[in-house]
Amino acid sequence: MAPKPTAEQTVIIDTVKPGDKDVVVEAGAGCGKTTTLKAVARAIPDRKGLYIAYNKAIQVDAEKSFPDNVVCKTAHGLAYGAVGRLYARRLRGGRVKAEDVARLLRINDPLYLPSGIVPPAHIARVVMATVKNFTLSARRNIMHQPVARISGLDDPDTYAALCQVVPKFAAKAWADITDTNGRLPFTHDCYLKMWTLSDPQLTQYDFVMLDEAQDSNPPVAAMVQAQKHAQKILVGDSAQSIYAWRGAEDAMAKFDGVRLTLSQSFRFGPAVAEEANKWLEYLDAPLRLRGFEAINSRLTTLAEPDAILCRTNAKTIGYAMEALNNGRRVAIVGGGDQIRRLAEAAIQLKAGIPCSHPELFAFKTWGELQEYVENEEGSDLAPFVKLIDSFGAEAVLDVVERLVDEDRADLVLSTAHKAKGREWHRVKVADDFPEPKPTDDGKPGKISKADANLAYVTVTRAMLELDNAGLAWIDHYLHV
């Protein structure tokens, strides 16, 4: 038997039931948004609904518990049935080297610039990065897509020259991608974009629920917005929007609907809620969390936490090395494949061998990369360079090889980004969440929205105990 709805959940259910209003639900961390959506669906059993899950794992869980009047799908699942299945063969295709992309698109001539030569393969990489950005955007014409900026090719003169040649090749690449017999790399985001560009109307559904709407894929958000016949219900937490850097958008911010909230968290008690509310206060968020009184959460110092959450991969590896040397079994959320690829690329660059890693291909040597990250434009790669310089690429690879699955681990390590949607009993916050530098007059600096959102996600992963030393500096920024 389903639990009795809270007062907030009852308001949401009663607002949805008539079917004449779109609804936006601002749901705080651990506040039972999925439980609420299921209660909404049970309250309107005579209407058919679609629940759009953020990823496959969430969809599979939802299918087990949503009532029968709701179909649970990912956006990619919907798009595959309509479009993607026609491109199944292309999805099985292997990688295509940048040199081959250049030949396929007939990018024959390099760019000759005062700063050096940009060969056709590098131009091809920018072209394909631009196409990728287009698939993740709500733009309808690839000629209106800004040319992608890639590390090593983003100085003003080089970027200006690329802007003159890349758009026409990007259009040519998109034409190949939309051809079932095309030869360029084809990803799941390609058919999703193609499907949304077809302006689908999901007329078989009376209502559409979009979960995790604060980090929506822009084409999906636009598709949901365009459903003329269906009641639209968007649910998410604007303060947990942490993927803007890879093209996600907060669909809730500009959606027109009745705005309601879920503020009672069932994940943690008042102590953790109070810490989360510091970040919500700084963000001037539309809600504050209430901790669950039945959970005796506390802030403490943890010598052996269940999980340590880090800002960077470098810190994650540092903790992994320490724990492994102490005989602990260690898991890293998401595995170590990304770190492995970066370390392998570092070994090639140290040997003076060009690598194919998409973030590092423009550099010929490790020294060139080290010099690049000293500048502000290369600051995003600085943690990785520091990781390799501190531990050595071979040592990093050794750590990755010694990891275990989470269900066998004594300690789980994660970046804060990958910890989203997860929870642990005892969580420690690492010390690599940088406090802003003070202003020239000595006042506290400004915390970016992206950093504040990530901090909020981080502290709300704890259920029982939180070691918040790595983010305790927020106290200096309140009531300033």
N, C-alpha and C positions, 0 to 999 in steps of 0.2 A: 504494500500500500504506500502510495506517495506521501511524503510529509506535508503537513499543512503549510501553505504558502505564507511567507512573511508579508507584512504590510506593504513593503515595496513591490514584492512580486505580485501581490493582488492588484495593485494599481496598474501594473504592466498588463496583466491578463485582461483586466476590465477595459483597458484602453484599446487593446488589439481586437477583442471579441466582436465589436460591431462591424469591423472590416472596412471602415471608411477613412481611416487615418493611417498614414505611414508613421513608424515609430523608430526612434533612435534611443538605445539603452546604453548609458554610460555605466559600465560594470567594473567596479574596482577589483583588485587582485584577490582571488579566492572567494568572490562574492556570489558564486553559484549561478553564473550566466547560463551554462548548459542546462542545469536543473530548471531554470526559469523558462528557457525556450521549450523544453519538453512539457512543462506545465501549460504553457500557452497553447501548444499543439493539442494537448488533451482536452483543453477547454473548447476547441472548435473542431470536433471530430467529423463533422459533415463537410469540412473544407479540406482540399488537398494542398499540401505545402511542399516546398523544396528547401532543404537546409544545405547551404554551401559551406563546407568545412574548409579550414585553412590548409590542411594537408591530409594525406592518405590515412595516417595513423588515427587522427581525430575522426575521420569519416567512418573508419571501421568500428571504433568505439561507439559512435553515435548510432550506427545501424543496429546495434545490439539493444539500445535502450529507448530510442525515439518511438512514439506510437506509430501505428500502421498507416496513418494518413499523411505521413511525412516521408519523402524520398531524400536520402542523404547522399550527397555527391560532392566531390571536389570540382572546382571550375574546370580543371584539366579533364576530369572524367566526363563532364558534360560535352566539352569541346571534342574529345576524342571520338565519342559516339557520332557526333555530327560531321566532323571534318578529319580529325586525326587518323582515323582508321584507313583513310585513303592514302595516307603517307606512312603506313606501318613499315614498309620496306626501307624507307629513308631513315626512319628512326633507328634502324639496326645498322646504319652505315658507320664506318669508322671515322676517326679523326682525319681532317684534311690539312696538310701542312700549308703554312702561309704562302710559301713559294708556289704551291699548286693552286691555291685560291687566286693568286695574282695571275697565273696562266689562264685559269678558267674565265676570269673576268677581263682578260686581256689588258691587264695593267702592265704595260710594257716599259714605260719610261720612268726612271727615278726622278725625284725632285732635287734640283741642284740649288743649294742655299749657301749663303756666306758662311753659315755655321757648319756646313757639311752636306753630305748626300743622304737622302731618305730613299732607300731602295724599294722596289716594287713590293717585296714581301712585307715591309713595314707599313706601306700604304694599305695593303690588303688587310693587315691586322686592324688598322683603324677603321676600315670599311666594315669589317665584320663586327667590331665593337659597336659601331654606329647602328648596324642592323639589330644587334642584340638590344640596345637601348630602345630602339623603336618598338620591338616586340613587348617591352615592359612599360611602354608609355600609352597614354590615351590618344596620341596623335593618330590621325587617319591617313596622312600622306607622308611617306618617308622622306620626300624632298623638304619637308618642314622640320625634320628631326635634326637637332644640333649635332655637329660632328663630335664624336667621342674624344675625350681627352685621355691620353695614355701616358703613364710615367715615362719620361725620357723623350717624349715627342710633343710636349705641351708648352714649350717656350713660345713666346708670342710670334716670332717669325715663322717657326715651323708650323704652328697651329694655323696661322693665317694662310699659309700655302696649302695645307691639307684641306682647309675649308673651300678652296677653289676647285679641288679635284675629287674629293671623296663623295659628295652627294650624288653625282651621276653614276658612280660605281655602286653606291649603296642601293640606288634604284634598280640597277641591273642585277645586283645580288638578290634583292627581294623578289624580282621577277623569277629568278631561278628557284628560290625557296618555295614559291607558290606553285611551281610546276611539279607535278607528281613524278616527273622524270628528271628533275633537277639533280645537280651533282654537288652542290655546296652542302656544308654541314646543316643538319636539320634537327632542331630540338623540340621538346614538348611545348615550349613557349611560342614556337612558330605557329603551330596549329591552333593554339589558344588565341593568339592574336588574329589569325585569319577568321576564326569563328566569331569573335567579337566584332570584327569589321563587317560581318554579314548582317549585323543588326538583328540577332535572333530574338524572337518573342516567345517566351515560354508559356504559351497559352494554356497548357494542361494544368498549371498550378494557380491556385487562388491566392497564395501568399509565398513570399520568398524571404528566407532568413539568411543574412550574410554575417558569418561569425568572424571574429578578429578583424573587424572593419577598420580598426585604427592602422592596420598595416596592409591595406588592400593592394592587390595588383591593379594599377590604374585601368587597364582594359576591362577587368572584371567589374570594378566599381562602376564604370561607365555603362556596362551592360545591365547591371542591376538597376541603376538609376533609370535606364530607358524602358523598363518593363511598365507598359501603360495600363495593363489590366489588373495586375497583381498588387496586393498590399505588400509593402516592403518593410522589413524589420531588420535594422542594423544593430549589431551588438559588439561592443568592444570597450577598450579603455584607452582614451587618448594619451594618457600618461605612459602607456606601454608601447607607444609608437617608436620603434627603434630600428626600423629598416629603411628609413628615407634615403640613406646613403646608397642603397642598391635599387632605388626607383619606386619603393612602396609609397603610398600616400594615405593620409588619414581621411577616409571617405566620410567619416562622421562629421568632420568639421564643416563641410559645405552641403550636407544633405538636409533637405527640407522635410521635417517631420516633428511629431510631438517628442520632446526630450524628457526622458525619465532616467532614474538612477537606481543602481544596486550598490549600497554602501556597507552592508553587513557582511564582513568576511567570515568565512567558516574554516579558513586555513590556519589562522593563528589567533593568538590572544591579544589583549590590549597593548602589551609592551611592544610587540612588533608593529602593530597598527600605528602606534604613536610615532615610531621611527619612520614609517612610510609616509605619514602625514606631514612630516617636515619637508619632504620632497614635493608633495602635492601643494603645500603652502607656497613653496618657492616658485612652483610652476603656475601658481594661481589657477589650479585645476578646479573643475566644477563640482568636485565632491571631496569628502574626507572619509576615511575608512573607520569603521567601528570594529574593534577586535571581538572575537567570540569569547565571552566570559568563561565558558566551560574549559577553555584551553589556557593553561598556566604558562604562557610564553614568558621568556625572560631574556634580557641582554646580559651577556657574560663573556668571559675569555675562554676560548675553546682550544685545548691542547690537541685533541683528536676529534675533529669534526667529521660529520658524514660527508660533507662536500665543502670544497673551497672554490669560490667564484672569483675569477680574475678578469681584468680589463683586456689583457693581451695574451696571445699565445706564448709569448716569451715567458711571462710569469707562470703560466700553466706548466710549461716544461721545467722551469726551475723547481717548482713544488714537486713535480713528478720525480725528478732526479733525487731530491732529498728524501722523499717517501720511499722510493725504490731502494735507496742505499740503506734505509732503516728497516728493510725487510717487509715493507707493506705491499699489498697488492693494489695496484692503481689502475683506474679506468679514466679515460677522458671522454666526455660527452661528444658524440659524433665521430669518435675514433681519431686516429692520428694521420689520416690520409693527406689532409691539406698541409699539415706541418711536414710530412714526409716529402711531398712534392717540392716544397720550398727548400728543404735541406738538400735534396738531390740537385736542384738548380744551383744552389750555392756551391756545391762541390764542382759542378761544371764551370761556373764563373771563376772560381779560385784556380782552376786549371787552365784558364784562358780559353775555354770552349764555349761558344754561344749556346744558350739554352732556349727551349721553346716555351718556358713558363710564361703565361699571358701577362704577368705583372713585371717580369724581369727580362723579357726578350730583347729590349732595346739596349741593354748594357752588355758590353763586350768582356769586361773583367769585373772581379769583385771590388777592386780599388775604385773603379768608376762608379759603382753603386754606393760605396762608402762615401765618396765625395758628394754624390747626389743627395743623400739623405741629410747632409749637413745643412742644406738649404730648406727653407720653409716649404717649398713645393714638394719636397720628398719626405716630409715628416711622417706620412702614413706608412712608409716602409721602414722607418727608423727602428721600431721595436723588433722587427724581424732581423735587421742587420745586427742589432745589439744582441739578440739571441744567439746568432751564429758566432759573433765575435767573442761572446762570453763563454760559450760551452763547446763550440766547434760543431761543424755539420755532422761529422761521424758520430759524436756523442748524442746529438739530437736524434739521429736515426736509430741509435741503440735504444734510447728511451721508448720510441714508438714501437719498436719490436717487442718490448717487454710488457706492454700494456695488456690488461685482461678485460673481459666483458664486465659490464656494470654489476651484474648479478653475482659476480665472484670477487668484487673489489672490497677492500677495507676502506678505501678513500676514492671518492669521485671528484674529479677536477673538471672545471668547465669555464669557458669564457661566459661573461654575463649574457651575451647575445644568444648563445646556444642553450642557456639555462631557462630561457623564456618558456613558460608552460609547464615547468618542472617544479618540484617541491621536495625538500628533505627535512628531517627532524632537526638536525643541528648543522647550521651553515656558518662558515667563516668568510668574511669579505677580505680579499687580498689587499695589499697596500699599493697597488699600481693604478688606482683611480686618482688621476692627478687633480690636486686642488688648483684653482685658477691663480695666476700670479696677481699680486696686489696692483692697484692702479698707481700712477705716478705720485698721487697725493697720499698713498698709504692705505686707501680704503680697499675692502675686499673686491676682488675681480668679479667678473660676471661669469656665471655658470651657463654654458650653452644649453639650450633646450634638449638637444640630443643627449648630452651627458647627464642631465638631470633625469630624463626619462629612463636612461639605462640604470642609473643609481636606484630609482624607484623599483624597477624590475628586480634588481639584485637583492635588495633588502626584503622584498616580499616573497622570496623563495623559502624562507625559514618558517617552520611550523612551531617548534618548541623552543629552540635556543638559537640566538643570533649573536655572533661575534662581529660587531660592526666597526671595529677599529679602523678599517680602511676607508670608511666613509663618514666617520664621526665629525669630520671637519665641517659638515653642513651646519652645525650649530653656530658657526661664525657668520653665517649668511642670512639668518632669519632676523626679522625686525631691524634690519640695518637701514 
